[in-house]
Amino acid sequence: MIFAIQRFLEDRFDRRGLSDVDQYAVALANKYATGRRGKSKPQFLASIRRTKTVFFKNNRKLNRRAFETEIVDVLDRHFLKKKIVA
C-alpha cells in the first residue's frame, strides 16, 4: 500500500513539474499509510505539516498549506476505504 501511494504522489509531482529531491513523496506516503485512519482531516494535516522537507523551498510557487490540503483530498479519494469525519 505504501508503495502504491508513493508512486501515485511521485507521478503527480512529475506531471506538475515539481522537484522532490528529499523524497517528500516517500515521507508523505508513509505518514498517510500509517497515520491517516482514525484521524480527522485537520488532525492529519497538522501531523504532515510537521514533516521536515525542502520540497516547498525547491518549489517556491506552491503554498504549502493549500498544497497539502489538496494532496490529502486527492489521496482520500483514491486510497481511503472508509469515510472519516472531517
Biopython code that builds the backbone (N, CA, C, O; Angstrom):
import numpy as np
from Bio.PDB.StructureBuilder import StructureBuilder

atoms = [
    (1, "MET", "N", (0.817, -1.192, 0.000)),
    (1, "MET", "CA", (0.000, 0.000, 0.000)),
    (1, "MET", "C", (0.864, 1.260, 0.000)),
    (1, "MET", "O", (0.575, 2.210, -0.728)),
    (2, "ILE", "N", (1.929, 1.273, 0.817)),
    (2, "ILE", "CA", (2.793, 2.444, 0.879)),
    (2, "ILE", "C", (3.415, 2.720, -0.489)),
    (2, "ILE", "O", (3.499, 3.871, -0.916)),
    (3, "PHE", "N", (3.847, 1.668, -1.169)),
    (3, "PHE", "CA", (4.469, 1.856, -2.479)),
    (3, "PHE", "C", (3.475, 2.429, -3.491)),
    (3, "PHE", "O", (3.843, 3.272, -4.309)),
    (4, "ALA", "N", (2.233, 1.985, -3.440)),
    (4, "ALA", "CA", (1.212, 2.500, -4.358)),
    (4, "ALA", "C", (0.966, 3.986, -4.118)),
    (4, "ALA", "O", (0.823, 4.760, -5.064)),
    (5, "ILE", "N", (0.917, 4.374, -2.863)),
    (5, "ILE", "CA", (0.719, 5.785, -2.520)),
    (5, "ILE", "C", (1.930, 6.598, -2.965)),
    (5, "ILE", "O", (1.791, 7.684, -3.527)),
    (6, "GLN", "N", (3.117, 6.059, -2.707)),
    (6, "GLN", "CA", (4.357, 6.736, -3.099)),
    (6, "GLN", "C", (4.402, 6.963, -4.609)),
    (6, "GLN", "O", (4.699, 8.068, -5.062)),
    (7, "ARG", "N", (4.108, 5.923, -5.388)),
    (7, "ARG", "CA", (4.128, 6.050, -6.860)),
    (7, "ARG", "C", (3.089, 7.067, -7.327)),
    (7, "ARG", "O", (3.348, 7.863, -8.230)),
    (8, "PHE", "N", (1.925, 7.033, -6.710)),
    (8, "PHE", "CA", (0.868, 7.975, -7.045)),
    (8, "PHE", "C", (1.349, 9.412, -6.832)),
    (8, "PHE", "O", (1.165, 10.270, -7.695)),
    (9, "LEU", "N", (1.967, 9.664, -5.677)),
    (9, "LEU", "CA", (2.461, 11.007, -5.371)),
    (9, "LEU", "C", (3.604, 11.411, -6.302)),
    (9, "LEU", "O", (3.634, 12.538, -6.796)),
    (10, "GLU", "N", (4.543, 10.495, -6.543)),
    (10, "GLU", "CA", (5.659, 10.803, -7.435)),
    (10, "GLU", "C", (5.172, 11.129, -8.836)),
    (10, "GLU", "O", (5.657, 12.076, -9.457)),
    (11, "ASP", "N", (4.219, 10.357, -9.340)),
    (11, "ASP", "CA", (3.657, 10.629, -10.667)),
    (11, "ASP", "C", (2.958, 11.984, -10.699)),
    (11, "ASP", "O", (3.091, 12.736, -11.664)),
    (12, "ARG", "N", (2.227, 12.285, -9.658)),
    (12, "ARG", "CA", (1.519, 13.567, -9.575)),
    (12, "ARG", "C", (2.509, 14.729, -9.543)),
    (12, "ARG", "O", (2.304, 15.740, -10.215)),
    (13, "PHE", "N", (3.576, 14.588, -8.767)),
    (13, "PHE", "CA", (4.595, 15.633, -8.701)),
    (13, "PHE", "C", (5.279, 15.806, -10.057)),
    (13, "PHE", "O", (5.507, 16.928, -10.507)),
    (14, "ASP", "N", (5.601, 14.686, -10.702)),
    (14, "ASP", "CA", (6.249, 14.741, -12.022)),
    (14, "ASP", "C", (5.361, 15.439, -13.047)),
    (14, "ASP", "O", (5.839, 16.272, -13.816)),
    (15, "ARG", "N", (4.077, 15.105, -13.062)),
    (15, "ARG", "CA", (3.154, 15.727, -14.019)),
    (15, "ARG", "C", (3.069, 17.241, -13.825)),
    (15, "ARG", "O", (2.838, 17.984, -14.779)),
    (16, "ARG", "N", (3.254, 17.683, -12.602)),
    (16, "ARG", "CA", (3.191, 19.126, -12.310)),
    (16, "ARG", "C", (4.559, 19.784, -12.405)),
    (16, "ARG", "O", (4.679, 20.994, -12.215)),
    (17, "GLY", "N", (5.600, 18.993, -12.701)),
    (17, "GLY", "CA", (6.949, 19.543, -12.848)),
    (17, "GLY", "C", (7.573, 19.970, -11.530)),
    (17, "GLY", "O", (8.356, 20.919, -11.491)),
    (18, "LEU", "N", (7.233, 19.276, -10.451)),
    (18, "LEU", "CA", (7.751, 19.612, -9.127)),
    (18, "LEU", "C", (8.997, 18.796, -8.811)),
    (18, "LEU", "O", (9.078, 17.613, -9.142)),
    (19, "SER", "N", (9.960, 19.433, -8.172)),
    (19, "SER", "CA", (11.211, 18.782, -7.794)),
    (19, "SER", "C", (11.080, 18.177, -6.396)),
    (19, "SER", "O", (10.698, 18.864, -5.448)),
    (20, "ASP", "N", (11.399, 16.889, -6.275)),
    (20, "ASP", "CA", (11.298, 16.185, -4.993)),
    (20, "ASP", "C", (12.654, 15.567, -4.652)),
    (20, "ASP", "O", (12.820, 14.349, -4.721)),
    (21, "VAL", "N", (13.619, 16.410, -4.284)),
    (21, "VAL", "CA", (14.987, 15.941, -4.049)),
    (21, "VAL", "C", (15.163, 15.207, -2.719)),
    (21, "VAL", "O", (16.071, 14.386, -2.592)),
    (22, "ASP", "N", (14.325, 15.481, -1.741)),
    (22, "ASP", "CA", (14.479, 14.825, -0.437)),
    (22, "ASP", "C", (13.417, 13.751, -0.185)),
    (22, "ASP", "O", (13.185, 13.357, 0.958)),
    (23, "GLN", "N", (12.789, 13.291, -1.235)),
    (23, "GLN", "CA", (11.799, 12.213, -1.180)),
    (23, "GLN", "C", (10.633, 12.529, -0.240)),
    (23, "GLN", "O", (10.271, 11.732, 0.625)),
    (24, "TYR", "N", (10.069, 13.702, -0.437)),
    (24, "TYR", "CA", (8.879, 14.106, 0.312)),
    (24, "TYR", "C", (7.722, 13.144, 0.036)),
    (24, "TYR", "O", (6.912, 12.875, 0.923)),
    (25, "ALA", "N", (7.646, 12.629, -1.185)),
    (25, "ALA", "CA", (6.581, 11.677, -1.539)),
    (25, "ALA", "C", (6.662, 10.421, -0.665)),
    (25, "ALA", "O", (5.633, 9.888, -0.250)),
    (26, "VAL", "N", (7.858, 9.959, -0.392)),
    (26, "VAL", "CA", (8.048, 8.765, 0.446)),
    (26, "VAL", "C", (7.596, 9.047, 1.883)),
    (26, "VAL", "O", (6.879, 8.246, 2.483)),
    (27, "ALA", "N", (8.017, 10.182, 2.425)),
    (27, "ALA", "CA", (7.640, 10.542, 3.800)),
    (27, "ALA", "C", (6.129, 10.700, 3.909)),
    (27, "ALA", "O", (5.514, 10.240, 4.871)),
    (28, "LEU", "N", (5.541, 11.351, 2.919)),
    (28, "LEU", "CA", (4.096, 11.565, 2.924)),
    (28, "LEU", "C", (3.341, 10.241, 2.785)),
    (28, "LEU", "O", (2.328, 10.034, 3.452)),
    (29, "ALA", "N", (3.823, 9.355, 1.932)),
    (29, "ALA", "CA", (3.186, 8.043, 1.753)),
    (29, "ALA", "C", (3.231, 7.240, 3.048)),
    (29, "ALA", "O", (2.242, 6.610, 3.424)),
    (30, "ASN", "N", (4.357, 7.259, 3.720)),
    (30, "ASN", "CA", (4.477, 6.541, 4.998)),
    (30, "ASN", "C", (3.520, 7.102, 6.042)),
    (30, "ASN", "O", (2.847, 6.348, 6.744)),
    (31, "LYS", "N", (3.463, 8.418, 6.140)),
    (31, "LYS", "CA", (2.547, 9.031, 7.119)),
    (31, "LYS", "C", (1.098, 8.731, 6.770)),
    (31, "LYS", "O", (0.287, 8.450, 7.653)),
    (32, "TYR", "N", (0.773, 8.791, 5.486)),
    (32, "TYR", "CA", (-0.606, 8.548, 5.079)),
    (32, "TYR", "C", (-1.009, 7.093, 5.361)),
    (32, "TYR", "O", (-2.085, 6.838, 5.902)),
    (33, "ALA", "N", (-0.155, 6.159, 4.997)),
    (33, "ALA", "CA", (-0.480, 4.737, 5.159)),
    (33, "ALA", "C", (-0.564, 4.334, 6.629)),
    (33, "ALA", "O", (-1.371, 3.478, 6.992)),
    (34, "THR", "N", (0.252, 4.935, 7.464)),
    (34, "THR", "CA", (0.275, 4.524, 8.865)),
    (34, "THR", "C", (-0.539, 5.414, 9.797)),
    (34, "THR", "O", (-0.904, 4.991, 10.894)),
    (35, "GLY", "N", (-0.830, 6.657, 9.366)),
    (35, "GLY", "CA", (-1.450, 7.570, 10.309)),
    (35, "GLY", "C", (-2.749, 8.231, 9.894)),
    (35, "GLY", "O", (-3.285, 9.035, 10.657)),
    (36, "ARG", "N", (-3.275, 7.929, 8.727)),
    (36, "ARG", "CA", (-4.490, 8.624, 8.289)),
    (36, "ARG", "C", (-5.750, 8.087, 8.939)),
    (36, "ARG", "O", (-6.604, 8.857, 9.375)),
    (37, "ARG", "N", (-5.867, 6.789, 9.005)),
    (37, "ARG", "CA", (-7.073, 6.182, 9.558)),
    (37, "ARG", "C", (-7.243, 6.552, 11.025)),
    (37, "ARG", "O", (-6.302, 6.482, 11.816)),
    (38, "GLY", "N", (-8.456, 6.945, 11.367)),
    (38, "GLY", "CA", (-8.744, 7.283, 12.759)),
    (38, "GLY", "C", (-8.495, 8.739, 13.113)),
    (38, "GLY", "O", (-8.763, 9.158, 14.239)),
    (39, "LYS", "N", (-7.987, 9.510, 12.168)),
    (39, "LYS", "CA", (-7.747, 10.926, 12.427)),
    (39, "LYS", "C", (-8.650, 11.759, 11.529)),
    (39, "LYS", "O", (-8.933, 11.395, 10.388)),
    (40, "SER", "N", (-9.086, 12.867, 12.065)),
    (40, "SER", "CA", (-9.856, 13.799, 11.234)),
    (40, "SER", "C", (-8.889, 14.477, 10.261)),
    (40, "SER", "O", (-7.672, 14.411, 10.435)),
    (41, "LYS", "N", (-9.426, 15.110, 9.266)),
    (41, "LYS", "CA", (-8.580, 15.789, 8.280)),
    (41, "LYS", "C", (-7.695, 16.860, 8.933)),
    (41, "LYS", "O", (-6.498, 16.901, 8.649)),
    (42, "PRO", "N", (-8.239, 17.727, 9.799)),
    (42, "PRO", "CA", (-7.368, 18.728, 10.446)),
    (42, "PRO", "C", (-6.261, 18.104, 11.300)),
    (42, "PRO", "O", (-5.142, 18.616, 11.331)),
    (43, "GLN", "N", (-6.565, 17.007, 11.988)),
    (43, "GLN", "CA", (-5.538, 16.330, 12.784)),
    (43, "GLN", "C", (-4.430, 15.783, 11.893)),
    (43, "GLN", "O", (-3.246, 15.924, 12.199)),
    (44, "PHE", "N", (-4.827, 15.159, 10.790)),
    (44, "PHE", "CA", (-3.828, 14.586, 9.893)),
    (44, "PHE", "C", (-3.010, 15.680, 9.208)),
    (44, "PHE", "O", (-1.797, 15.542, 9.052)),
    (45, "LEU", "N", (-3.664, 16.760, 8.801)),
    (45, "LEU", "CA", (-2.925, 17.869, 8.185)),
    (45, "LEU", "C", (-1.899, 18.442, 9.155)),
    (45, "LEU", "O", (-0.791, 18.794, 8.750)),
    (46, "ALA", "N", (-2.256, 18.537, 10.420)),
    (46, "ALA", "CA", (-1.301, 19.022, 11.425)),
    (46, "ALA", "C", (-0.104, 18.087, 11.528)),
    (46, "ALA", "O", (1.025, 18.544, 11.708)),
    (47, "SER", "N", (-0.335, 16.792, 11.417)),
    (47, "SER", "CA", (0.781, 15.849, 11.518)),
    (47, "SER", "C", (1.699, 15.908, 10.293)),
    (47, "SER", "O", (2.914, 15.764, 10.432)),
    (48, "ILE", "N", (1.141, 16.115, 9.102)),
    (48, "ILE", "CA", (2.027, 16.179, 7.936)),
    (48, "ILE", "C", (2.720, 17.532, 7.824)),
    (48, "ILE", "O", (3.772, 17.637, 7.193)),
    (49, "ARG", "N", (2.152, 18.553, 8.420)),
    (49, "ARG", "CA", (2.824, 19.866, 8.419)),
    (49, "ARG", "C", (4.105, 19.834, 9.236)),
    (49, "ARG", "O", (4.984, 20.673, 9.042)),
    (50, "ARG", "N", (4.221, 18.883, 10.141)),
    (50, "ARG", "CA", (5.436, 18.749, 10.954)),
    (50, "ARG", "C", (6.549, 18.016, 10.210)),
    (50, "ARG", "O", (7.651, 17.878, 10.743)),
    (51, "THR", "N", (6.289, 17.548, 9.001)),
    (51, "THR", "CA", (7.295, 16.847, 8.209)),
    (51, "THR", "C", (8.337, 17.844, 7.723)),
    (51, "THR", "O", (8.006, 18.837, 7.075)),
    (52, "LYS", "N", (9.593, 17.570, 8.041)),
    (52, "LYS", "CA", (10.669, 18.454, 7.589)),
    (52, "LYS", "C", (11.024, 18.085, 6.154)),
    (52, "LYS", "O", (11.262, 16.921, 5.832)),
    (53, "THR", "N", (11.054, 19.111, 5.299)),
    (53, "THR", "CA", (11.326, 18.882, 3.886)),
    (53, "THR", "C", (11.823, 20.165, 3.231)),
    (53, "THR", "O", (11.538, 21.266, 3.702)),
    (54, "VAL", "N", (12.567, 20.010, 2.144)),
    (54, "VAL", "CA", (12.966, 21.156, 1.329)),
    (54, "VAL", "C", (12.090, 21.233, 0.080)),
    (54, "VAL", "O", (12.322, 22.064, -0.799)),
    (55, "PHE", "N", (11.092, 20.369, 0.007)),
    (55, "PHE", "CA", (10.203, 20.301, -1.152)),
    (55, "PHE", "C", (9.603, 21.673, -1.475)),
    (55, "PHE", "O", (9.556, 22.067, -2.641)),
    (56, "PHE", "N", (9.155, 22.384, -0.477)),
    (56, "PHE", "CA", (8.486, 23.665, -0.707)),
    (56, "PHE", "C", (9.485, 24.794, -0.959)),
    (56, "PHE", "O", (9.138, 25.811, -1.560)),
    (57, "LYS", "N", (10.708, 24.617, -0.506)),
    (57, "LYS", "CA", (11.757, 25.597, -0.810)),
    (57, "LYS", "C", (12.176, 25.463, -2.274)),
    (57, "LYS", "O", (12.453, 26.462, -2.938)),
    (58, "ASN", "N", (12.221, 24.227, -2.773)),
    (58, "ASN", "CA", (12.584, 23.977, -4.165)),
    (58, "ASN", "C", (11.445, 24.284, -5.127)),
    (58, "ASN", "O", (11.683, 24.514, -6.312)),
    (59, "ASN", "N", (10.238, 24.289, -4.641)),
    (59, "ASN", "CA", (9.045, 24.558, -5.457)),
    (59, "ASN", "C", (8.332, 25.771, -4.869)),
    (59, "ASN", "O", (7.231, 25.667, -4.328)),
    (60, "ARG", "N", (8.978, 26.902, -4.989)),
    (60, "ARG", "CA", (8.518, 28.137, -4.339)),
    (60, "ARG", "C", (7.136, 28.605, -4.776)),
    (60, "ARG", "O", (6.483, 29.367, -4.063)),
    (61, "LYS", "N", (6.693, 28.157, -5.934)),
    (61, "LYS", "CA", (5.383, 28.618, -6.412)),
    (61, "LYS", "C", (4.227, 28.006, -5.622)),
    (61, "LYS", "O", (3.081, 28.431, -5.766)),
    (62, "LEU", "N", (4.529, 27.010, -4.788)),
    (62, "LEU", "CA", (3.481, 26.323, -4.029)),
    (62, "LEU", "C", (3.210, 26.995, -2.687)),
    (62, "LEU", "O", (4.129, 27.457, -2.010)),
    (63, "ASN", "N", (1.953, 27.038, -2.322)),
    (63, "ASN", "CA", (1.534, 27.420, -0.982)),
    (63, "ASN", "C", (1.421, 26.110, -0.206)),
    (63, "ASN", "O", (0.579, 25.273, -0.531)),
    (64, "ARG", "N", (2.251, 25.923, 0.806)),
    (64, "ARG", "CA", (2.321, 24.630, 1.499)),
    (64, "ARG", "C", (0.961, 24.200, 2.061)),
    (64, "ARG", "O", (0.540, 23.060, 1.867)),
    (65, "ARG", "N", (0.292, 25.095, 2.741)),
    (65, "ARG", "CA", (-0.986, 24.743, 3.385)),
    (65, "ARG", "C", (-2.016, 24.291, 2.344)),
    (65, "ARG", "O", (-2.671, 23.264, 2.523)),
    (66, "ALA", "N", (-2.156, 25.047, 1.274)),
    (66, "ALA", "CA", (-3.127, 24.705, 0.226)),
    (66, "ALA", "C", (-2.725, 23.416, -0.492)),
    (66, "ALA", "O", (-3.576, 22.580, -0.799)),
    (67, "PHE", "N", (-1.433, 23.260, -0.758)),
    (67, "PHE", "CA", (-0.951, 22.072, -1.464)),
    (67, "PHE", "C", (-1.182, 20.811, -0.639)),
    (67, "PHE", "O", (-1.653, 19.805, -1.169)),
    (68, "GLU", "N", (-0.856, 20.852, 0.649)),
    (68, "GLU", "CA", (-1.046, 19.678, 1.499)),
    (68, "GLU", "C", (-2.521, 19.330, 1.656)),
    (68, "GLU", "O", (-2.877, 18.152, 1.697)),
    (69, "THR", "N", (-3.377, 20.334, 1.743)),
    (69, "THR", "CA", (-4.817, 20.080, 1.818)),
    (69, "THR", "C", (-5.296, 19.404, 0.543)),
    (69, "THR", "O", (-6.069, 18.447, 0.593)),
    (70, "GLU", "N", (-4.838, 19.897, -0.592)),
    (70, "GLU", "CA", (-5.204, 19.309, -1.884)),
    (70, "GLU", "C", (-4.715, 17.856, -1.988)),
    (70, "GLU", "O", (-5.456, 16.985, -2.443)),
    (71, "ILE", "N", (-3.484, 17.599, -1.574)),
    (71, "ILE", "CA", (-2.917, 16.243, -1.644)),
    (71, "ILE", "C", (-3.711, 15.287, -0.757)),
    (71, "ILE", "O", (-4.003, 14.167, -1.176)),
    (72, "VAL", "N", (-4.062, 15.699, 0.444)),
    (72, "VAL", "CA", (-4.839, 14.831, 1.337)),
    (72, "VAL", "C", (-6.205, 14.533, 0.718)),
    (72, "VAL", "O", (-6.676, 13.397, 0.780)),
    (73, "ASP", "N", (-6.839, 15.536, 0.127)),
    (73, "ASP", "CA", (-8.130, 15.316, -0.534)),
    (73, "ASP", "C", (-8.009, 14.290, -1.664)),
    (73, "ASP", "O", (-8.844, 13.395, -1.793)),
    (74, "VAL", "N", (-6.973, 14.430, -2.469)),
    (74, "VAL", "CA", (-6.764, 13.510, -3.600)),
    (74, "VAL", "C", (-6.457, 12.104, -3.087)),
    (74, "VAL", "O", (-6.996, 11.126, -3.603)),
    (75, "LEU", "N", (-5.599, 11.998, -2.081)),
    (75, "LEU", "CA", (-5.268, 10.677, -1.520)),
    (75, "LEU", "C", (-6.498, 10.024, -0.898)),
    (75, "LEU", "O", (-6.703, 8.819, -1.043)),
    (76, "ASP", "N", (-7.309, 10.808, -0.214)),
    (76, "ASP", "CA", (-8.533, 10.264, 0.384)),
    (76, "ASP", "C", (-9.458, 9.701, -0.692)),
    (76, "ASP", "O", (-10.040, 8.630, -0.518)),
    (77, "ARG", "N", (-9.592, 10.421, -1.798)),
    (77, "ARG", "CA", (-10.463, 9.936, -2.879)),
    (77, "ARG", "C", (-9.942, 8.633, -3.481)),
    (77, "ARG", "O", (-10.733, 7.779, -3.880)),
    (78, "HIS", "N", (-8.633, 8.473, -3.551)),
    (78, "HIS", "CA", (-8.059, 7.297, -4.199)),
    (78, "HIS", "C", (-7.785, 6.123, -3.255)),
    (78, "HIS", "O", (-7.892, 4.968, -3.668)),
    (79, "PHE", "N", (-7.438, 6.396, -2.014)),
    (79, "PHE", "CA", (-6.950, 5.327, -1.140)),
    (79, "PHE", "C", (-7.740, 5.088, 0.132)),
    (79, "PHE", "O", (-7.592, 4.030, 0.743)),
    (80, "LEU", "N", (-8.563, 6.016, 0.551)),
    (80, "LEU", "CA", (-9.274, 5.844, 1.810)),
    (80, "LEU", "C", (-10.523, 5.010, 1.589)),
    (80, "LEU", "O", (-11.386, 5.368, 0.787)),
    (81, "LYS", "N", (-10.615, 3.908, 2.297)),
    (81, "LYS", "CA", (-11.744, 2.982, 2.127)),
    (81, "LYS", "C", (-12.974, 3.436, 2.881)),
    (81, "LYS", "O", (-14.084, 3.379, 2.353)),
    (82, "LYS", "N", (-12.788, 3.889, 4.117)),
    (82, "LYS", "CA", (-13.890, 4.289, 4.963)),
    (82, "LYS", "C", (-13.957, 5.786, 5.079)),
    (82, "LYS", "O", (-12.923, 6.454, 5.078)),
    (83, "LYS", "N", (-15.138, 6.323, 5.179)),
    (83, "LYS", "CA", (-15.325, 7.768, 5.349)),
    (83, "LYS", "C", (-14.840, 8.184, 6.728)),
    (83, "LYS", "O", (-15.207, 7.574, 7.733)),
    (84, "ILE", "N", (-14.017, 9.222, 6.776)),
    (84, "ILE", "CA", (-13.525, 9.760, 8.034)),
    (84, "ILE", "C", (-14.221, 11.089, 8.270)),
    (84, "ILE", "O", (-14.457, 11.848, 7.329)),
    (85, "VAL", "N", (-14.546, 11.367, 9.507)),
    (85, "VAL", "CA", (-15.195, 12.620, 9.847)),
    (85, "VAL", "C", (-14.214, 13.756, 9.604)),
    (85, "VAL", "O", (-13.093, 13.726, 10.114)),
    (86, "ALA", "N", (-14.619, 14.751, 8.837)),
    (86, "ALA", "CA", (-13.726, 15.877, 8.526)),
    (86, "ALA", "C", (-13.949, 16.993, 9.428)),
    (86, "ALA", "O", (-13.285, 18.023, 9.310)),
]
sb = StructureBuilder()
sb.init_structure("model")
sb.init_model(0)
sb.init_chain("A")
sb.init_seg("    ")
for serial, (resi, resn, name, xyz) in enumerate(atoms, 1):
    if name == "N":
        sb.init_residue(resn, " ", resi, " ")
    sb.init_atom(name, np.array(xyz, "f"), 0.0, 1.0, " ", f" {name:<3s}", serial, name[0])
structure = sb.get_structure()
